[in-house]
Every structure is written in structure tokens, then in C-alpha cells.
Amino acid sequence: MRAYHRLTEGKRNQAYALNKTSLKQNAIAMQISVHKSTVWRELQRHKGLRGYRPKQAHRLASSQQTQFPHPHILDGI
């Protein structure tokens, strides 16, 4: 199973800038070194009334992370 890594604020800013230049999501994913589905989910999930905004997206993601913490799975139990 692959490990799940959240986007950093810097990668969100990069995705935003690249998206503004009308790059396709595949190209954006290659530029910021993430899977293309990660870019798609990020741009869809954190889209507000005025489109995708990286500061707002980071704030939403951070609040969701603290609100719904993931349980840690312990090996060997």
C-alpha cells in the first residue's frame, strides 16, 4: 500500500500558478511531482465560489486534518 502524502502549501501555490497558465492536469502533476489524480482532487475539492484559491485550500485542508484525525494502525496487533 502506498503512503498518502498531503500537498504542502508550496505545492498548492505551484498548482494554482500552473493551472492559471492553462496547463493540463497531467502536466501540472509532472511539474509538482504528484499523481494526476491528486491534482484533479485538489482542484475539485477545494474549489470555492471564485475558483481554486491556494490559501483558502490550505486553510480548509488544515482544518479538516485537525477535525478528523486519522487513526494510526499499529503493526502486529
Backbone as CSV, one residue per row, in Angstrom:
resi,resn,N_x,N_y,N_z,CA_x,CA_y,CA_z,C_x,C_y,C_z
1,MET,0.849,-1.184,0.000,0.000,0.000,0.000,0.889,1.240,0.000
2,ARG,0.546,2.190,-0.838,1.319,3.422,-0.905,0.964,4.341,0.254
3,ALA,1.952,5.123,0.666,1.719,6.098,1.728,1.002,7.308,1.138
4,TYR,0.135,7.914,1.920,-0.606,9.090,1.483,0.105,10.326,1.996
5,HIS,0.399,11.245,1.106,1.053,12.494,1.478,0.170,13.656,1.064
6,ARG,-0.054,14.564,1.967,-0.859,15.737,1.656,0.005,16.757,0.913
7,LEU,-0.654,17.591,0.144,0.063,18.649,-0.549,0.486,19.718,0.446
8,THR,1.677,20.238,0.240,2.147,21.339,1.075,1.586,22.638,0.519
9,GLU,1.720,23.680,1.288,1.229,24.982,0.829,1.984,25.433,-0.416
10,GLY,3.260,25.124,-0.483,4.069,25.485,-1.648,3.600,24.773,-2.915
11,LYS,3.267,23.476,-2.779,2.790,22.730,-3.946,1.409,23.208,-4.367
12,ARG,0.599,23.639,-3.412,-0.710,24.204,-3.761,-0.530,25.497,-4.543
13,ASN,0.421,26.324,-4.125,0.694,27.575,-4.845,1.199,27.291,-6.258
14,GLN,2.066,26.276,-6.393,2.568,25.911,-7.709,1.434,25.409,-8.602
15,ALA,0.577,24.551,-8.052,-0.547,24.015,-8.827,-1.460,25.146,-9.285
16,TYR,-1.686,26.113,-8.423,-2.529,27.261,-8.761,-1.914,28.050,-9.915
17,ALA,-0.614,28.345,-9.810,0.052,29.132,-10.843,0.053,28.392,-12.182
18,LEU,0.322,27.095,-12.138,0.347,26.311,-13.368,-1.057,26.170,-13.959
19,ASN,-2.056,26.063,-13.103,-3.438,25.965,-13.571,-3.870,27.266,-14.258
20,LYS,-3.397,28.391,-13.745,-3.719,29.689,-14.347,-3.127,29.835,-15.747
21,THR,-2.037,29.111,-16.015,-1.419,29.183,-17.341,-2.072,28.207,-18.315
22,SER,-3.179,27.607,-17.911,-3.966,26.678,-18.733,-3.241,25.379,-19.062
23,LEU,-2.312,24.985,-18.193,-1.671,23.682,-18.364,-2.666,22.585,-18.021
24,LYS,-2.543,21.455,-18.679,-3.396,20.314,-18.369,-2.967,19.719,-17.038
25,GLN,-3.882,19.002,-16.400,-3.612,18.460,-15.076,-2.480,17.444,-15.086
26,ASN,-2.311,16.709,-16.185,-1.179,15.777,-16.286,0.145,16.530,-16.200
27,ALA,0.228,17.653,-16.902,1.457,18.442,-16.903,1.706,19.084,-15.544
28,ILE,0.647,19.531,-14.897,0.779,20.102,-13.559,1.300,19.044,-12.594
29,ALA,0.750,17.833,-12.689,1.174,16.743,-11.809,2.650,16.424,-12.008
30,MET,3.095,16.413,-13.249,4.508,16.138,-13.505,5.397,17.245,-12.948
31,GLN,4.954,18.491,-13.057,5.749,19.626,-12.581,5.919,19.612,-11.064
32,ILE,4.859,19.250,-10.324,4.944,19.291,-8.864,5.180,17.912,-8.258
33,SER,5.427,16.910,-9.115,5.808,15.551,-8.694,4.751,14.867,-7.833
34,VAL,3.517,14.886,-8.297,2.433,14.147,-7.646,1.640,13.420,-8.729
35,HIS,0.758,12.531,-8.325,-0.060,11.795,-9.276,-1.125,12.730,-9.852
36,LYS,-1.524,12.447,-11.092,-2.500,13.322,-11.759,-3.841,13.348,-11.037
37,SER,-4.222,12.241,-10.366,-5.489,12.240,-9.635,-5.418,13.138,-8.400
38,THR,-4.222,13.302,-7.836,-4.050,14.204,-6.693,-4.346,15.636,-7.117
39,VAL,-3.853,16.024,-8.279,-4.096,17.377,-8.790,-5.585,17.563,-9.049
40,TRP,-6.212,16.580,-9.699,-7.634,16.682,-10.006,-8.452,16.833,-8.728
41,ARG,-8.176,15.966,-7.726,-8.930,16.037,-6.468,-8.709,17.363,-5.763
42,GLU,-7.475,17.834,-5.754,-7.163,19.101,-5.092,-7.937,20.250,-5.728
43,LEU,-7.921,20.310,-7.042,-8.587,21.419,-7.732,-10.108,21.339,-7.613
44,GLN,-10.661,20.142,-7.528,-12.107,19.980,-7.390,-12.575,20.132,-5.954
45,ARG,-11.858,19.537,-5.032,-12.289,19.501,-3.638,-12.242,20.867,-2.972
46,HIS,-11.244,21.655,-3.317,-11.055,22.939,-2.631,-11.421,24.127,-3.511
47,LYS,-12.368,23.901,-4.399,-12.807,24.989,-5.274,-13.917,25.764,-4.559
48,GLY,-13.774,27.055,-4.498,-14.794,27.898,-3.885,-15.623,28.588,-4.947
49,LEU,-16.351,29.601,-4.541,-17.188,30.333,-5.480,-16.376,31.079,-6.534
50,ARG,-15.162,31.469,-6.168,-14.306,32.200,-7.105,-13.207,31.308,-7.678
51,GLY,-13.435,30.012,-7.709,-12.449,29.085,-8.262,-11.488,28.590,-7.195
52,TYR,-10.420,27.952,-7.641,-9.419,27.396,-6.729,-8.518,28.501,-6.226
53,ARG,-8.391,28.595,-4.920,-7.514,29.580,-4.296,-6.643,28.851,-3.289
54,PRO,-5.312,28.874,-3.454,-4.427,28.025,-2.659,-4.419,28.324,-1.161
55,LYS,-4.516,29.577,-0.771,-4.530,29.893,0.663,-5.789,29.335,1.326
56,GLN,-6.917,29.518,0.654,-8.181,29.003,1.164,-8.142,27.470,1.198
57,ALA,-7.579,26.861,0.166,-7.485,25.401,0.110,-6.626,24.866,1.244
58,HIS,-5.513,25.535,1.519,-4.632,25.084,2.603,-5.316,25.221,3.955
59,ARG,-6.035,26.305,4.142,-6.766,26.509,5.397,-7.835,25.430,5.587
60,LEU,-8.581,25.128,4.519,-9.604,24.075,4.594,-8.993,22.713,4.887
61,ALA,-7.909,22.396,4.204,-7.262,21.101,4.403,-6.703,20.973,5.820
62,SER,-6.128,22.055,6.333,-5.588,22.026,7.693,-6.693,21.855,8.726
63,SER,-7.813,22.518,8.519,-8.913,22.397,9.476,-9.527,20.999,9.415
64,GLN,-9.601,20.411,8.231,-10.124,19.049,8.109,-9.189,18.053,8.769
65,GLN,-7.899,18.295,8.678,-6.926,17.390,9.269,-7.039,17.379,10.784
66,THR,-7.261,18.537,11.398,-7.391,18.580,12.848,-8.774,18.124,13.306
67,GLN,-9.775,18.324,12.467,-11.137,17.957,12.828,-11.354,16.450,12.729
68,PHE,-10.752,15.817,11.746,-10.926,14.384,11.514,-9.572,13.689,11.476
69,PRO,-8.930,13.497,12.621,-7.616,12.848,12.602,-7.744,11.383,12.195
70,HIS,-6.755,10.905,11.457,-6.744,9.516,11.021,-6.159,8.648,12.136
71,PRO,-6.800,7.526,12.451,-6.236,6.640,13.467,-4.968,5.984,12.937
72,HIS,-4.021,5.765,13.802,-2.791,5.093,13.421,-2.979,3.602,13.534
73,ILE,-2.563,2.884,12.526,-2.677,1.437,12.544,-1.372,0.878,13.096
74,LEU,-1.483,0.117,14.151,-0.304,-0.446,14.784,0.008,-1.805,14.169
75,ASP,1.273,-2.041,13.860,1.684,-3.317,13.267,1.720,-4.403,14.334
76,GLY,1.297,-5.594,13.950,1.442,-6.753,14.825,0.387,-6.899,15.901
77,ILE,-0.707,-6.202,15.806,-1.755,-6.368,16.823,-2.832,-7.273,16.301
